[in-house]
Amino acid sequence: MKKVFIYTVATLFFVFWGQAQDIKQAKNAIDAEQYEVAKNTLETITTSKPTDGYAKFLLGNVCLLKGDYEAAKKHFDVGITCSTKGNFSYIGLGYIALDKGDIVEAEKNFALATQNSSKRDLEETVYIGKAYTYSEHPNYKKAIEILSKSRLIDPANTDVLLALGDAYKFNKKQNEAYECYREAFRLDNTLLRAKMGLGTLIKNAHNFPIALNAFDEVIALNANYGPVYRELAETQYLWALNDAGNYDAHISKGLAFYEKYMSLTDYSLESRMRHADFLILAKDYKALEAEANEMSKLDKVNPRIYRYLGYSAYYNNNFDTAISSLASYVSNPSNRVIGRDYFYIGASKLGKALSLTPVDNSLIDNGILDFKKAFDMSPAIAGELPDLAKKLYEKKLYAQAASVYEIAIVNTETKSFLMDNFFFASSVYWSCNGLENLNPQQIEQLKKADISLDIIIKASPSTQDAYLFKARIQVLLKNDSLVARNYEDFITTANKKDSAELATKGMKSKLVEAYNNLGIIYVVTDKVKAKDVFSKTLGIDPANQYAIDQLKSLR
C-alpha cells in the first residue's frame, strides 16, 4: 500500500511538473510573440485540465493580443468559474472593459481578481498594471501607481520591473523606464525583453545608430529572439522618416528585418498581420495587397483582412474594393475600429467621385462625413487631410475643399496648420465669390475664414496674402471700412518685399486689385485719396481701363 502511495505521489508530481513546464513554454512563446504556438499549447492544457483558470486566462490574453475580443471574453467567462486561479480571468474582463471605456466595470473586475490575494501575490497586480498600460484607453499614472507599490513589496521581482518600465516608457518617463529595464536585466540576464527595452528608449530618442547597436546586443545573446527584429524594422522606419535622402534604403532594411521577424514567429496569421501593419507604415501597398491575399488563404473570414485589402486597394486605385472591404470591417461591432479605417473609406469615396464624369458630389459629401468620424477617433489624422482637400481645391470644388480643411485645422499641432488655415479661408472665399445672395451658412463660413486669416497674421505678420483675402472676404460681407483697412495692410506689407517679387505678374495684379478697390471706397469718402490710388494703379498698369475711366470722372 505504501508503494502504491509513493508511486501515486510521484505520478502526480510529474503531471504537475509537466503542466508547469507547458505553462512556462506558453509564456515564453507569448514573450517571443509566437502567439499561434502559445495558443496551441494553452488549448492543449485547458483541454486536459479544464479547471486550470490560469491557463484559461493566458489563453484569453493571447486572443486579446491577436485582437480577437469575442474569443477572449469567452475564455475569461469560463476562466472565472475554474476552481484553480479563476480570479485571473477577472483581470481579462477588466481589460476588455477598459478598452470599452467602462472604468467602473474594469475596477470592479480588478477588485474581484485581487479580493482573496495576499499582499505578496504580485502576479495579479502585474497584469492589472499591464491592462492600464496597454488598454485602448490607457491610464499610465494608474499603472505606475499600482506597479510601484508592488515594487516596494518585492524590489527584485523582474516581472514587476518590466511592466513598470513599460508604463514609464509610454508615459514618457524615459529615465525611470531605463532604470527599471536595467535593473530587471541585472537581476536576470536572460530577460531579453528588458535588454530590448533599453534599446527602444534609445530608438524613441531618435538616436538610431546607437539603438541599432543596442538591439545587436540582444541578437548576440539570442539570434532567434523574434521581437528584436521587429524593433530593428521599426527603427529603420523611423530613421527613414528623419533621413529623406536615404528613405528607400532604410525602408528596404526595415522590410528585410520584418521578414526575419516573421520567419521567427511562424508565419501565422497574426505574424502576417503585424507584417501588414508594417507595410502600411512603409507605404508598400503592392506588397500589402499580396500579403492580404495570402492572409485570406489562411482565414477567409478574419475581419482584419478586410482592413488590409481596403488600405491596399485604395492606393492601387481599386476604390470600389476599398470601400466595400472597409465598410464590411467597420460594420462589425466586435472589430477594433480605428480612425484610419474611416479615413480610407472617405479617401476611397473621394477618389472614386473625382474619377467619374461628371464628378459625384454626393459621394464626396459622404466621404467628408467619414473624415469627420476619422478625426473624432484620431485627431492626428488631421495631418493627412490637407492632401485630399487639395485635390478638391484643384478641381475648383471649393465648398467641399473648405469642409475638409475645416476638419484639419481643429488640430492646432499639425505641421501644416498655418497653411491649412490659409487654404480653408481661400476655399471659403472662392466658394462664395460671385454669388448674388449669400445664405446664413455661407456668411458664417466667411466669418470663420476671416478668423483663420487672423491666426496666420498673428503667427506671420509678413504674409501679405492673408490681408488680401481678408479684404476680399469683407468685400463679400459688404463691410467697406474693413475692406479699406485690409487692402491698406496688404499694400503696406507687399511694398516691404524686394523689387524682384514686386515686379512679378502676380504681385502686380494683386496691387492693382487693392488700389482699384480702395479707389471705389475713396470716391465716396475722399476724392483726393481716390485720385492717388487710381494713379498708383496706372503706375503699375498704364493701360488699366478702369483706373483711366475713374480718373476721368474725378476731374
C-alpha positions as CSV (number, residue, x, y, z in Angstrom):
1,M,0.0,0.0,0.0
2,K,2.9,2.4,0.9
3,K,4.5,1.7,-2.5
4,V,1.2,2.5,-4.3
5,F,1.0,5.8,-2.4
6,I,4.6,6.7,-3.3
7,Y,4.0,5.9,-7.0
8,T,0.8,7.9,-6.9
9,V,2.5,10.9,-5.4
10,A,5.4,10.6,-7.9
11,T,3.0,10.4,-10.8
12,L,1.1,13.5,-9.6
13,F,4.4,15.4,-9.2
14,F,5.4,14.7,-12.8
15,V,1.9,15.6,-14.0
16,F,2.0,18.9,-12.2
17,W,5.6,19.5,-13.2
18,G,4.8,18.8,-16.8
19,Q,1.9,21.2,-16.8
20,A,4.1,23.9,-15.1
21,Q,6.7,23.4,-17.9
22,D,3.9,23.7,-20.5
23,I,2.7,27.0,-18.9
24,K,6.3,28.2,-18.9
25,Q,6.7,27.3,-22.6
26,A,3.4,29.1,-23.4
27,K,4.6,32.3,-21.6
28,N,8.0,32.1,-23.4
29,A,6.1,31.8,-26.7
30,I,4.0,34.9,-25.8
31,D,7.1,36.8,-25.0
32,A,8.6,35.8,-28.3
33,E,5.4,36.9,-30.0
34,Q,4.8,33.4,-31.3
35,Y,1.1,33.7,-30.5
36,E,-0.1,30.7,-32.5
37,V,2.4,28.5,-30.7
38,A,1.2,29.8,-27.3
39,K,-2.4,29.4,-28.3
40,N,-1.9,25.7,-29.3
41,T,0.0,25.0,-26.1
42,L,-2.6,26.6,-23.9
43,E,-5.5,24.9,-25.7
44,T,-3.9,21.6,-25.0
45,I,-3.5,22.4,-21.3
46,T,-7.1,23.7,-20.9
47,T,-8.4,20.6,-22.7
48,S,-6.5,18.2,-20.4
49,K,-7.2,20.2,-17.3
50,P,-10.5,22.3,-17.7
51,T,-10.2,23.5,-14.1
52,D,-6.9,25.4,-14.7
53,G,-8.1,29.0,-14.5
54,Y,-4.6,30.4,-15.0
55,A,-4.1,28.6,-18.4
56,K,-7.6,29.8,-19.4
57,F,-6.6,33.4,-18.5
58,L,-3.4,33.2,-20.5
59,L,-5.4,31.7,-23.5
60,G,-7.8,34.7,-23.3
61,N,-4.8,37.0,-23.1
62,V,-3.4,35.6,-26.3
63,C,-6.7,36.1,-28.0
64,L,-6.6,39.8,-26.9
65,L,-3.1,40.1,-28.3
66,K,-4.4,38.7,-31.6
67,G,-7.3,41.2,-31.5
68,D,-10.0,38.6,-31.1
69,Y,-12.1,40.1,-28.3
70,E,-15.0,37.7,-28.8
71,A,-12.9,34.6,-28.2
72,A,-11.0,36.3,-25.4
73,K,-14.2,37.1,-23.5
74,K,-15.5,33.5,-23.9
75,H,-12.3,32.2,-22.3
76,F,-12.4,34.7,-19.5
77,D,-16.1,33.9,-18.8
78,V,-15.2,30.2,-18.5
79,G,-12.0,31.1,-16.6
80,I,-13.7,32.8,-13.7
81,T,-15.6,29.6,-13.0
82,C,-12.4,27.5,-12.7
83,S,-11.5,26.1,-9.3
84,T,-7.8,26.9,-9.7
85,K,-6.7,30.6,-10.1
86,G,-10.1,31.5,-11.7
87,N,-9.6,35.1,-10.3
88,F,-7.1,35.9,-13.0
89,S,-9.8,35.9,-15.7
90,Y,-11.4,38.9,-13.9
91,I,-8.3,40.8,-15.0
92,G,-9.0,39.9,-18.6
93,L,-12.6,41.0,-18.3
94,G,-11.4,44.2,-16.7
95,Y,-9.0,44.8,-19.6
96,I,-11.9,44.4,-22.1
97,A,-14.0,46.9,-20.0
98,L,-11.1,49.4,-20.1
99,D,-10.9,49.1,-23.9
100,K,-14.6,49.9,-24.0
101,G,-14.1,52.9,-21.8
102,D,-16.1,51.4,-18.9
103,I,-13.8,52.3,-16.0
104,V,-16.3,51.4,-13.3
105,E,-16.7,47.9,-14.7
106,A,-13.0,47.5,-15.1
107,E,-12.2,48.5,-11.5
108,K,-15.0,46.1,-10.3
109,N,-13.4,43.2,-12.1
110,F,-9.9,44.1,-10.9
111,A,-11.2,44.2,-7.3
112,L,-12.7,40.7,-7.8
113,A,-9.4,39.5,-9.1
114,T,-7.5,40.6,-6.0
115,Q,-10.1,40.2,-3.2
116,N,-8.6,36.9,-1.9
117,S,-5.0,37.6,-2.8
118,S,-2.3,38.1,-0.2
119,K,-0.1,41.2,-0.1
120,R,2.7,39.3,-1.7
121,D,0.7,37.9,-4.6
122,L,2.1,40.3,-7.2
123,E,1.3,38.5,-10.4
124,E,-2.3,39.8,-10.4
125,T,-1.1,43.4,-9.9
126,V,1.4,43.0,-12.7
127,Y,-1.4,42.0,-15.2
128,I,-3.6,44.8,-13.9
129,G,-0.8,47.2,-14.4
130,K,-0.3,45.9,-17.9
131,A,-4.1,46.3,-18.6
132,Y,-3.9,50.0,-17.6
133,T,-0.7,50.4,-19.8
134,Y,-1.9,48.7,-22.9
135,S,-5.6,49.5,-23.0
136,E,-7.1,51.4,-25.9
137,H,-7.8,54.0,-23.1
138,P,-4.5,53.8,-21.2
139,N,-4.0,55.2,-17.7
140,Y,-0.2,55.2,-17.3
141,K,-0.3,57.0,-14.0
142,K,-2.6,54.4,-12.5
143,A,-0.4,51.6,-13.9
144,I,2.7,53.3,-12.4
145,E,0.9,53.7,-9.0
146,I,-0.1,50.0,-8.9
147,L,3.3,48.6,-10.0
148,S,5.3,51.0,-7.8
149,K,3.5,49.6,-4.8
150,S,4.3,46.1,-6.0
151,R,8.0,47.0,-6.4
152,L,8.1,48.2,-2.8
153,I,6.9,44.8,-1.7
154,D,9.4,42.9,-3.8
155,P,12.1,45.1,-5.4
156,A,13.7,42.1,-7.1
157,N,10.6,40.9,-9.0
158,T,11.6,41.2,-12.6
159,D,8.0,40.9,-13.9
160,V,7.1,43.9,-11.9
161,L,10.2,45.8,-13.1
162,L,9.5,45.0,-16.7
163,A,5.8,46.1,-16.5
164,L,6.7,49.2,-14.6
165,G,9.4,50.1,-17.2
166,D,6.8,49.8,-20.0
167,A,4.4,52.1,-18.1
168,Y,7.1,54.7,-17.5
169,K,8.1,54.4,-21.2
170,F,4.6,55.1,-22.5
171,N,4.2,57.9,-20.0
172,K,7.4,59.4,-21.5
173,K,9.3,59.0,-18.3
174,Q,12.4,57.8,-20.1
175,N,14.9,57.9,-17.1
176,E,12.6,55.9,-14.8
177,A,11.9,53.4,-17.6
178,Y,15.6,53.0,-18.2
179,E,16.3,52.3,-14.6
180,C,13.6,49.6,-14.4
181,Y,14.8,47.8,-17.6
182,R,18.4,48.0,-16.5
183,E,17.6,46.6,-13.0
184,A,15.4,43.8,-14.4
185,F,18.2,42.7,-16.8
186,R,20.8,43.0,-14.0
187,L,18.7,40.6,-11.9
188,D,18.1,38.2,-14.7
189,N,20.4,38.4,-17.7
190,T,18.2,36.0,-19.7
191,L,15.4,38.6,-19.7
192,L,15.8,39.7,-23.3
193,R,12.7,41.9,-23.3
194,A,14.3,44.0,-20.6
195,K,17.5,44.3,-22.6
196,M,15.4,45.1,-25.7
197,G,13.5,47.7,-23.7
198,L,16.7,49.7,-23.2
199,G,17.1,49.8,-27.0
200,T,13.5,51.0,-27.5
201,L,14.2,54.0,-25.3
202,I,17.2,54.9,-27.4
203,K,15.1,54.4,-30.5
204,N,12.4,56.7,-29.2
205,A,15.0,59.4,-28.5
206,H,15.8,59.1,-32.3
207,N,19.4,58.1,-31.7
208,F,19.1,55.5,-34.3
209,P,22.7,54.2,-34.8
210,I,23.0,53.7,-31.0
211,A,19.6,52.0,-30.9
212,L,20.8,49.5,-33.6
213,N,23.8,48.7,-31.6
214,A,21.6,48.0,-28.5
215,F,19.4,45.7,-30.5
216,D,22.5,43.9,-31.9
217,E,23.5,43.2,-28.3
218,V,20.2,41.4,-27.9
219,I,20.8,39.3,-31.0
220,A,24.3,38.4,-29.7
221,L,22.5,36.9,-26.7
222,N,19.9,35.1,-28.7
223,A,19.8,35.4,-32.5
224,N,16.4,33.7,-32.6
225,Y,14.6,36.2,-30.4
226,G,12.0,37.4,-33.0
227,P,10.8,40.7,-31.3
228,V,14.2,42.3,-31.6
229,Y,14.0,42.1,-35.4
230,R,10.6,43.9,-35.3
231,E,12.3,46.6,-33.2
232,L,15.1,46.8,-35.8
233,A,12.5,47.2,-38.6
234,E,10.6,49.9,-36.8
235,T,13.9,51.7,-36.0
236,Q,14.7,51.7,-39.7
237,Y,11.2,53.1,-40.5
238,L,11.6,56.0,-38.0
239,W,15.1,56.6,-39.3
240,A,13.7,56.8,-42.9
241,L,11.3,59.5,-41.8
242,N,14.2,61.5,-40.4
243,D,16.6,60.9,-43.3
244,A,14.7,61.6,-46.5
245,G,17.8,61.3,-48.7
246,N,18.2,57.6,-47.7
247,Y,14.5,56.9,-47.2
248,D,14.3,53.9,-49.6
249,A,17.5,52.3,-48.2
250,H,16.1,52.5,-44.6
251,I,12.7,51.1,-45.7
252,S,14.4,48.2,-47.6
253,K,16.4,47.3,-44.5
254,G,13.3,47.6,-42.4
255,L,11.3,45.2,-44.6
256,A,14.2,42.7,-44.5
257,F,14.2,42.8,-40.7
258,Y,10.4,42.3,-40.7
259,E,10.8,39.3,-42.9
260,K,13.3,37.9,-40.4
261,Y,10.8,38.7,-37.6
262,M,8.1,36.7,-39.4
263,S,10.4,33.7,-40.0
264,L,10.9,33.5,-36.2
265,T,7.2,33.9,-35.4
266,D,5.9,31.1,-37.6
267,Y,4.3,33.0,-40.5
268,S,1.0,32.6,-38.6
269,L,-2.0,34.8,-39.5
270,E,-1.1,37.1,-36.6
271,S,2.5,37.4,-37.7
272,R,1.3,38.2,-41.2
273,M,-1.0,40.9,-39.8
274,R,1.8,42.5,-38.0
275,H,3.8,42.4,-41.2
276,A,0.9,44.0,-42.9
277,D,0.8,46.8,-40.3
278,F,4.4,47.5,-41.1
279,L,3.8,47.5,-44.8
280,I,1.2,50.2,-44.2
281,L,3.8,52.3,-42.3
282,A,6.3,51.7,-45.1
283,K,3.7,52.6,-47.7
284,D,4.4,49.4,-49.7
285,Y,0.9,48.9,-50.9
286,K,1.7,46.4,-53.7
287,A,3.3,44.1,-51.1
288,L,0.4,44.8,-48.7
289,E,-2.1,43.6,-51.3
290,A,-0.1,40.5,-51.9
291,E,0.1,39.8,-48.1
292,A,-3.6,40.5,-47.7
293,N,-4.4,37.9,-50.4
294,E,-2.0,35.4,-48.6
295,M,-3.9,36.0,-45.3
296,S,-7.2,35.4,-47.0
297,K,-6.0,31.9,-47.9
298,L,-5.3,31.2,-44.3
299,D,-8.5,32.7,-43.0
300,K,-11.2,33.8,-45.4
301,V,-13.4,35.3,-42.6
302,N,-10.9,37.1,-40.4
303,P,-12.2,40.7,-40.3
304,R,-8.8,42.4,-40.1
305,I,-8.1,41.1,-43.6
306,Y,-10.8,43.4,-44.9
307,R,-8.8,46.3,-43.4
308,Y,-5.6,45.3,-45.3
309,L,-7.5,44.7,-48.5
310,G,-9.2,48.1,-48.2
311,Y,-6.0,50.0,-47.5
312,S,-4.1,48.4,-50.3
313,A,-7.0,48.7,-52.8
314,Y,-7.2,52.4,-52.1
315,Y,-3.6,53.0,-53.0
316,N,-3.9,50.8,-56.1
317,N,-6.9,52.8,-57.2
318,N,-9.4,50.0,-56.7
319,F,-11.8,52.3,-55.0
320,D,-14.9,50.0,-55.0
321,T,-12.9,47.2,-53.4
322,A,-11.5,49.6,-50.8
323,I,-15.0,50.9,-49.9
324,S,-16.7,47.5,-49.8
325,S,-13.8,45.9,-47.8
326,L,-13.6,48.6,-45.2
327,A,-17.3,49.0,-44.9
328,S,-17.5,45.3,-44.1
329,Y,-14.8,45.8,-41.4
330,V,-16.3,48.8,-39.6
331,S,-19.8,47.4,-39.7
332,N,-18.8,44.6,-37.4
333,P,-19.3,45.8,-33.8
334,S,-16.8,43.3,-32.5
335,N,-13.9,44.8,-34.5
336,R,-11.5,47.3,-33.1
337,V,-12.2,50.1,-35.5
338,I,-9.7,52.9,-35.6
339,G,-9.9,56.4,-37.1
340,R,-7.7,55.4,-40.1
341,D,-10.4,52.9,-41.2
342,Y,-12.8,55.7,-41.7
343,F,-10.1,57.9,-43.2
344,Y,-9.6,55.4,-46.0
345,I,-13.3,54.9,-46.6
346,G,-13.6,58.7,-47.0
347,A,-10.5,58.8,-49.2
348,S,-11.8,56.0,-51.4
349,K,-15.1,57.7,-51.8
350,L,-13.4,60.9,-52.8
351,G,-11.1,59.1,-55.2
352,K,-14.0,57.3,-56.9
353,A,-16.1,60.5,-57.0
354,L,-13.3,62.5,-58.7
355,S,-12.7,59.7,-61.3
356,L,-16.3,59.9,-62.5
357,T,-17.6,62.2,-65.2
358,P,-19.4,64.2,-64.0
359,V,-17.9,64.3,-60.5
360,D,-20.2,62.6,-58.0
361,N,-20.7,65.5,-55.4
362,S,-22.9,63.4,-53.1
363,L,-20.3,60.7,-52.8
364,I,-17.7,63.4,-51.9
365,D,-20.0,64.8,-49.2
366,N,-20.5,61.3,-47.9
367,G,-16.7,60.8,-47.8
368,I,-16.3,64.1,-45.8
369,L,-18.6,62.6,-43.1
370,D,-16.2,59.7,-42.9
371,F,-13.3,62.1,-42.5
372,K,-15.1,63.7,-39.5
373,K,-15.5,60.3,-37.9
374,A,-11.8,59.5,-38.5
375,F,-10.8,62.8,-36.9
376,D,-13.1,62.3,-33.9
377,M,-11.4,59.0,-33.3
378,S,-7.9,60.0,-34.1
379,P,-7.1,63.8,-34.2
380,A,-3.6,63.1,-35.7
381,I,-5.4,62.2,-38.9
382,A,-5.7,65.9,-39.4
383,G,-2.2,66.0,-40.8
384,E,-3.2,63.8,-43.7
385,L,-6.4,65.6,-44.7
386,P,-4.9,68.6,-46.5
387,D,-3.6,66.4,-49.4
388,L,-7.1,65.3,-50.0
389,A,-8.5,68.7,-49.6
390,K,-6.0,70.0,-52.2
391,K,-7.4,67.5,-54.8
392,L,-10.8,69.1,-54.3
393,Y,-9.3,72.6,-54.4
394,E,-7.6,71.9,-57.7
395,K,-10.9,70.7,-59.2
396,K,-12.4,74.0,-58.0
397,L,-14.7,72.2,-55.7
398,Y,-14.1,74.9,-53.1
399,A,-17.0,74.4,-50.7
400,Q,-16.1,70.7,-50.2
401,A,-12.4,71.6,-50.0
402,A,-13.2,74.1,-47.3
403,S,-15.1,71.4,-45.4
404,V,-12.1,69.1,-45.4
405,Y,-9.6,71.9,-44.4
406,E,-12.0,72.9,-41.6
407,I,-11.7,69.4,-40.1
408,A,-7.9,69.6,-40.4
409,I,-7.5,73.0,-38.7
410,V,-9.2,71.8,-35.5
411,N,-5.9,70.1,-34.7
412,T,-3.5,73.1,-34.0
413,E,-0.5,70.8,-33.7
414,T,-0.1,69.7,-37.3
415,K,3.0,70.9,-39.2
416,S,0.8,72.5,-41.9
417,F,-1.6,74.2,-39.5
418,L,-1.0,77.8,-40.8
419,M,-1.1,76.7,-44.5
420,D,-4.2,74.8,-43.9
421,N,-5.9,77.8,-42.3
422,F,-4.9,79.8,-45.4
423,F,-6.4,77.3,-47.8
424,F,-9.5,77.0,-45.7
425,A,-10.0,80.7,-45.9
426,S,-9.2,80.7,-49.6
427,S,-11.6,77.8,-50.3
428,V,-14.4,79.6,-48.4
429,Y,-13.8,82.8,-50.4
430,W,-13.8,81.2,-53.8
431,S,-16.9,79.1,-52.9
432,C,-18.8,82.3,-52.2
433,N,-17.3,84.6,-54.8
434,G,-19.7,85.7,-57.5
435,L,-22.9,84.7,-55.6
436,E,-25.6,87.3,-55.6
437,N,-27.2,86.4,-52.2
438,L,-25.2,84.7,-49.5
439,N,-27.2,82.4,-47.2
440,P,-26.6,82.4,-43.4
441,Q,-24.3,79.4,-43.5
442,Q,-22.1,81.0,-46.2
443,I,-21.9,84.2,-44.2
444,E,-20.9,82.2,-41.1
445,Q,-18.2,80.3,-43.1
446,L,-16.8,83.7,-44.3
447,K,-16.5,84.9,-40.7
448,K,-14.7,81.7,-39.8
449,A,-12.4,82.2,-42.8
450,D,-11.6,85.7,-41.6
451,I,-10.6,84.3,-38.1
452,S,-8.3,81.8,-39.8
453,L,-6.5,84.6,-41.6
454,D,-6.1,86.4,-38.3
455,I,-4.4,83.3,-36.9
456,I,-1.9,83.4,-39.8
457,I,-1.3,87.2,-39.4
458,K,-0.6,86.7,-35.7
459,A,1.9,84.0,-36.4
460,S,3.4,85.5,-39.5
461,P,2.6,89.3,-40.0
462,S,4.6,89.4,-43.3
463,T,2.1,87.1,-45.1
464,Q,0.7,89.7,-47.4
465,D,-1.9,87.4,-49.0
466,A,-3.6,86.9,-45.6
467,Y,-4.5,90.6,-45.7
468,L,-5.6,90.3,-49.3
469,F,-8.1,87.6,-48.6
470,K,-9.3,89.3,-45.5
471,A,-10.1,92.3,-47.8
472,R,-11.8,90.1,-50.4
473,I,-13.9,88.4,-47.7
474,Q,-15.0,91.8,-46.4
475,V,-16.0,92.8,-49.9
476,L,-18.4,89.8,-49.9
477,L,-19.6,90.8,-46.4
478,K,-20.0,94.4,-47.7
479,N,-18.1,95.9,-44.9
480,D,-16.3,98.9,-46.6
481,S,-14.3,100.1,-43.6
482,L,-12.7,96.6,-43.1
483,V,-12.2,96.3,-46.9
484,A,-10.2,99.5,-46.9
485,R,-8.2,98.6,-43.8
486,N,-7.2,95.2,-45.1
487,Y,-6.3,96.4,-48.6
488,E,-4.2,99.1,-47.0
489,D,-2.5,96.5,-44.8
490,F,-1.9,94.3,-47.8
491,I,-0.3,97.2,-49.7
492,T,1.9,98.2,-46.8
493,T,3.1,94.5,-46.3
494,A,3.6,93.9,-50.0
495,N,5.7,97.0,-50.5
496,K,8.2,95.7,-48.0
497,K,9.0,92.8,-50.3
498,D,12.1,93.0,-52.6
499,S,11.9,94.6,-56.0
500,A,12.1,91.2,-57.8
501,E,8.9,90.0,-56.0
502,L,7.1,93.3,-56.6
503,A,7.9,93.0,-60.3
504,T,6.2,89.7,-60.7
505,K,3.0,89.5,-62.7
506,G,1.1,88.0,-59.8
507,M,2.1,90.7,-57.3
508,K,1.3,93.5,-59.8
509,S,-2.2,92.0,-60.4
510,K,-2.8,91.9,-56.6
511,L,-1.6,95.5,-56.1
512,V,-3.8,96.7,-58.9
513,E,-6.8,94.9,-57.3
514,A,-6.0,96.6,-54.0
515,Y,-5.6,100.1,-55.4
516,N,-8.7,99.9,-57.5
517,N,-10.9,98.6,-54.7
518,L,-9.6,101.3,-52.4
519,G,-10.4,103.8,-55.1
520,I,-14.0,102.7,-55.2
521,I,-14.3,103.4,-51.5
522,Y,-12.4,106.7,-51.5
523,V,-14.5,108.0,-54.4
524,V,-17.3,108.4,-51.8
525,T,-15.2,109.4,-48.8
526,D,-12.0,111.2,-50.0
527,K,-11.6,112.1,-53.7
528,V,-8.0,113.2,-53.3
529,K,-7.1,109.7,-52.0
530,A,-9.2,108.2,-54.8
531,K,-7.1,110.0,-57.4
532,D,-3.9,109.0,-55.7
533,V,-4.7,105.3,-55.6
534,F,-6.0,105.2,-59.2
535,S,-2.8,106.9,-60.3
536,K,-0.8,104.2,-58.4
537,T,-2.8,101.6,-60.4
538,L,-1.7,103.3,-63.7
539,G,1.9,103.4,-62.4
540,I,1.8,99.6,-62.3
541,D,-0.5,99.0,-65.3
542,P,-0.7,102.1,-67.5
543,A,-3.4,100.5,-69.7
544,N,-5.8,99.7,-66.9
545,Q,-9.0,101.0,-68.3
546,Y,-11.0,101.0,-65.1
547,A,-8.5,103.4,-63.4
548,I,-8.3,105.5,-66.6
549,D,-12.1,105.9,-66.6
550,Q,-12.3,106.7,-62.9
551,L,-9.6,109.4,-63.1
552,K,-11.5,111.0,-65.9
553,S,-14.7,111.1,-63.9
554,L,-12.8,112.6,-60.9
555,R,-11.5,115.6,-62.9
